[in-house]
Amino acid sequence: MEIKRHTPSEVHNLIIEIMRKAFKSFDRPIEVLGEVADFYDNRKKSGWLYFSITDGSKRVRCMVPPESAEDMDFEIEEGSRVIVAGKFWVYEKEGRVELIVKSIKDAGPSEFEQQVNEIMDKLDAEGLLAKAETRHVTTAPPPKRVAIIAPPNSVAPMDIKTAATGAGGLTLILKSMKDYSVESIIDEINSCEKDRRKYDAIIITRGGGEDLSLYNDEQVVRTVAKCEIPVIAAIGHSDDRTLLDFVAAESMPTPTAAGNWLKELHQQHRREKKMGRKQLLVLFWIIIIIIVVLFILWGMGVFQKGSAFAGLFESIIPSGEILSANVS
């Protein structure tokens, strides 16, 4: 069977035709719940709003016409949680499916946001939140001994160590949890606290995309908020957000980002020390040159009484005035 050859334009048009037929059989409104991303407000010029609605994994492109935008009774922005209703439409130029929004409503805070607010309010009332906010990882000098607390068999510590390669003077100590439980992670944090003089910081880490409930547990969050050693949260991936991030001294989007950050701190510290030594050396040689010049001038009798230099000095500040000033 001979296969007909097509141009890219013909293939593009064929795809558009297939999608149109599919949407005709699905000619009914659809509601979508999610968060606003890629937000672009063009209401002042065209009256339209453009954004994507996402669940943290996938995105659906939305277009809000002027009449729908005018009916909104709340301000929409990046990260807003909304419910949109509309019909699918094919953007022919790019062969992209979009949702033409007929109505848009505020969905209010998510379950996670409600949990964050509830626990943060408790910590704030107890003074733990203020205590956590004042704790920072020292950058000058940067941390030298850092404990890494991770679930058993996690690859996150290796990602940190690999990314931190080149951070001279940094020692990373793995504190592997016995199991993936609240009790185990708290035990490791408390173990570091008992030996707090050994550690400059703690990294709590794991790979992302899986069950992150451990890092949203109130007991774990409280333990970190009370911890005297600065804690760095490095829970991947970048889209993941946990309660731990709100009480940690530093929050990194991935384990690799934490390793890169530590390496940069150490490299920057070395650059600053090197620059400081150069500046001291330059200052030292300037002082030496000044002293040598003064000795040469002294040897030439420039500062002796009756010399041109001494006469110039006396003309500016007469010796009698100097004497009277000293006497007074």
C-alpha positions in Angstrom: 0.0 0.0 0.0 1.4 3.3 -1.1 1.5 6.0 1.7 0.5 9.4 0.6 3.2 12.1 1.2 2.1 15.3 2.9 3.6 18.7 3.6 3.9 19.9 7.2 1.1 22.4 6.5 -1.2 19.6 5.3 -0.4 17.5 8.4 -1.1 20.6 10.6 -4.5 21.2 9.0 -5.3 17.5 9.3 -4.6 17.6 13.1 -6.9 20.7 13.4 -9.7 18.9 11.5 -9.4 15.9 13.8 -9.5 18.0 16.9 -12.5 20.0 15.7 -14.5 16.8 15.0 -13.6 15.5 18.5 -14.8 18.8 20.2 -18.1 18.7 18.3 -18.8 15.4 20.0 -17.8 17.0 23.3 -19.8 20.2 22.8 -20.5 20.9 26.5 -19.0 23.2 29.2 -16.4 21.8 31.5 -15.3 22.9 35.0 -11.6 22.8 36.0 -10.2 23.4 39.6 -6.6 24.5 40.0 -4.0 27.2 40.5 -3.3 30.1 38.2 0.1 30.1 36.4 1.6 32.0 33.5 -0.7 34.9 34.3 -1.0 37.7 31.8 -3.4 40.6 32.3 -4.2 42.4 29.0 -7.5 43.9 30.2 -6.3 47.5 29.7 -5.6 47.0 26.0 -7.8 44.1 24.7 -9.9 43.3 27.8 -8.7 39.6 27.7 -7.0 37.6 30.5 -4.6 34.8 29.7 -3.3 32.1 32.1 -2.8 28.4 32.6 -4.6 26.4 35.3 -2.5 23.8 36.9 -2.6 21.0 39.6 1.2 21.1 40.0 1.7 18.4 37.3 -0.2 19.4 34.1 -1.4 22.7 32.7 -4.4 23.8 30.7 -4.2 27.0 28.8 -7.1 29.4 29.4 -8.4 32.5 27.6 -10.9 34.8 29.4 -12.8 37.1 27.1 -13.7 40.7 28.2 -17.3 39.9 29.2 -16.2 37.1 31.4 -13.4 39.1 32.9 -15.8 41.9 33.8 -18.1 39.5 35.7 -15.3 38.5 38.1 -15.9 39.7 41.7 -12.4 39.1 43.0 -8.8 39.9 42.0 -7.0 37.1 40.2 -3.2 36.8 40.2 -0.4 34.2 39.9 -1.1 31.4 42.3 -4.8 32.1 42.8 -6.9 29.0 43.3 -9.9 29.2 41.0 -12.7 27.2 39.3 -13.0 28.0 35.6 -15.9 26.9 33.4 -15.8 27.0 29.6 -15.5 25.2 26.3 -12.5 23.8 24.4 -11.2 25.7 21.4 -8.4 25.0 18.9 -5.9 27.7 18.3 -5.2 27.0 14.6 -2.0 28.9 14.2 -0.1 26.7 16.7 -2.5 23.7 16.8 -3.0 24.2 20.5 -6.1 23.3 22.6 -7.3 26.1 24.9 -10.2 26.7 27.2 -12.4 29.7 26.4 -13.5 30.7 29.9 -17.2 31.7 30.4 -17.1 32.0 34.2 -14.4 32.1 36.8 -14.8 31.8 40.6 -12.5 32.1 43.6 -11.9 28.6 45.0 -10.5 29.9 48.3 -7.4 28.4 50.1 -6.5 24.8 49.4 -6.4 22.1 52.0 -2.7 22.5 52.3 -2.9 26.3 52.7 -5.5 25.9 55.4 -3.2 23.4 57.1 -0.3 25.9 56.8 -2.3 28.7 58.3 -3.6 26.6 61.2 -0.2 25.3 62.2 1.6 28.6 61.6 -1.0 30.4 63.8 -0.3 27.9 66.6 3.5 28.3 66.3 3.1 32.1 66.2 1.0 32.1 69.4 3.7 30.1 71.2 6.5 32.3 70.0 8.2 29.4 68.0 7.6 31.1 64.6 9.4 34.2 65.7 12.3 32.1 67.0 12.6 30.2 63.8 12.6 33.3 61.7 15.6 34.7 63.5 17.7 31.6 62.8 20.0 31.8 59.8 22.8 29.8 58.3 26.1 31.7 58.7 27.7 32.6 55.4 30.9 34.3 56.7 32.3 31.9 57.5 30.1 29.3 55.8 29.1 26.1 57.6 31.9 23.5 57.7 30.2 20.5 59.2 26.7 19.8 57.9 24.5 16.8 58.9 22.2 15.4 56.2 19.0 13.8 57.4 17.4 11.6 54.8 15.2 8.5 54.5 16.9 5.2 54.2 18.2 4.4 50.6 17.5 7.9 49.5 19.6 9.2 46.6 19.2 12.8 47.7 22.4 12.9 49.9 24.4 11.7 46.9 22.9 14.5 44.8 23.9 17.0 47.5 27.5 15.7 47.8 27.9 15.6 44.0 26.7 19.2 43.7 28.9 20.4 46.6 32.0 19.0 45.0 34.6 21.8 45.0 33.5 23.3 48.3 36.8 22.9 50.1 36.5 22.7 53.9 32.9 21.3 53.8 32.2 18.1 55.6 28.8 16.4 55.0 27.7 13.8 57.5 24.9 11.4 56.6 22.3 10.7 59.3 20.1 8.1 57.6 16.7 7.6 59.2 15.8 4.1 60.5 12.5 4.3 58.6 10.2 6.8 56.9 8.4 7.9 60.1 7.8 10.9 62.3 9.6 9.3 65.2 12.7 8.5 63.1 13.2 12.0 61.7 12.6 13.6 65.1 15.2 11.2 66.7 17.8 12.2 64.1 17.1 15.9 64.6 17.3 15.5 68.4 20.5 13.5 68.0 22.1 16.4 66.2 20.9 18.8 68.9 22.6 16.8 71.6 25.9 17.1 69.6 25.2 20.7 68.4 28.8 21.7 68.8 29.7 19.2 66.0 27.3 20.7 63.4 27.0 24.1 61.8 23.8 23.2 60.0 21.3 20.4 59.2 19.9 19.6 55.8 16.6 17.7 55.8 16.2 16.2 52.4 14.6 13.7 50.1 13.6 13.3 46.4 10.3 14.8 45.4 7.1 13.6 43.7 6.3 11.0 46.3 4.6 11.0 49.7 5.7 14.2 51.5 3.3 14.0 54.5 6.3 13.5 56.8 7.5 17.0 56.1 4.0 18.4 56.7 3.6 16.8 60.1 3.1 19.2 63.0 5.4 17.4 65.4 8.2 17.5 62.8 7.6 21.2 62.1 7.6 22.0 65.8 10.9 20.1 66.3 12.6 22.0 63.5 11.2 25.3 64.8 12.7 24.6 68.2 16.0 23.3 66.8 19.0 25.5 67.8 21.0 24.4 64.8 19.9 26.1 61.5 17.9 23.7 59.3 18.1 23.8 55.5 15.0 22.2 53.8 15.8 20.6 50.5 12.7 18.6 49.5 12.6 18.0 45.8 11.2 18.7 43.3 11.0 22.5 42.8 7.1 22.3 42.6 6.9 20.6 45.9 6.1 22.8 48.9 6.0 21.5 52.5 5.3 23.0 56.0 9.0 22.4 56.7 9.9 25.2 54.2 8.1 27.7 56.4 10.2 27.1 59.6 13.5 26.2 58.0 16.4 28.7 58.1 16.8 28.2 54.4 14.6 26.5 51.8 16.0 25.0 48.6 13.9 23.6 45.7 15.9 20.4 45.3 18.8 18.5 47.0 21.1 19.5 44.1 20.3 23.2 44.7 21.3 22.8 48.3 24.6 21.3 47.4 25.3 24.1 44.8 24.4 26.7 47.4 26.8 25.4 49.9 29.6 25.1 47.3 28.9 28.7 46.2 29.1 29.9 49.8 32.5 28.3 50.3 33.9 29.5 47.0 32.7 33.0 47.6 34.3 33.0 51.1 37.6 31.9 49.6 37.4 34.6 47.0 36.7 37.2 49.7 39.6 36.0 51.8 41.9 36.0 48.8 40.8 39.6 48.0 41.3 40.6 51.6 44.8 39.2 51.6 45.6 41.1 48.4 44.3 44.4 49.9 46.4 43.9 53.0 49.5 43.2 50.9 48.9 46.3 48.9 48.4 48.4 52.0 51.6 46.8 53.5 53.7 47.8 50.5 52.2 51.3 50.5 53.2 51.8 54.1 56.7 50.4 53.4 57.1 52.8 50.4 56.0 55.8 52.5 58.5 54.9 55.3 61.3 54.4 52.8 60.5 57.8 51.2 60.5 59.5 54.6 63.8 58.0 55.6 65.3 59.2 52.3 64.0 62.7 52.8 65.3 62.7 56.4 68.7 61.6 55.2 68.6 64.5 52.6 68.0 66.9 55.5 64.6 67.9 54.2 63.1 68.0 57.7 66.0 69.8 59.4 65.5 73.3 60.7 66.2 75.9 58.1 65.4 73.7 55.2 62.9 74.7 52.6 60.4 72.1 53.7 60.7 73.1 57.4 60.3 76.8 56.4 57.2 76.0 54.4 55.8 74.1 57.4 56.5 77.0 59.8 54.9 79.4 57.4 51.6 77.4 57.5 51.7 76.9 61.3 54.1 79.4 63.1 56.1 77.7 65.8 54.9 80.2 68.4 51.3 79.1 67.8 52.3 75.5 68.1 54.0 76.3 71.4 51.1 78.3 72.8 48.7 75.5 71.8 50.9 73.0 73.6 51.1 75.1 76.7 47.4 75.7 76.8 
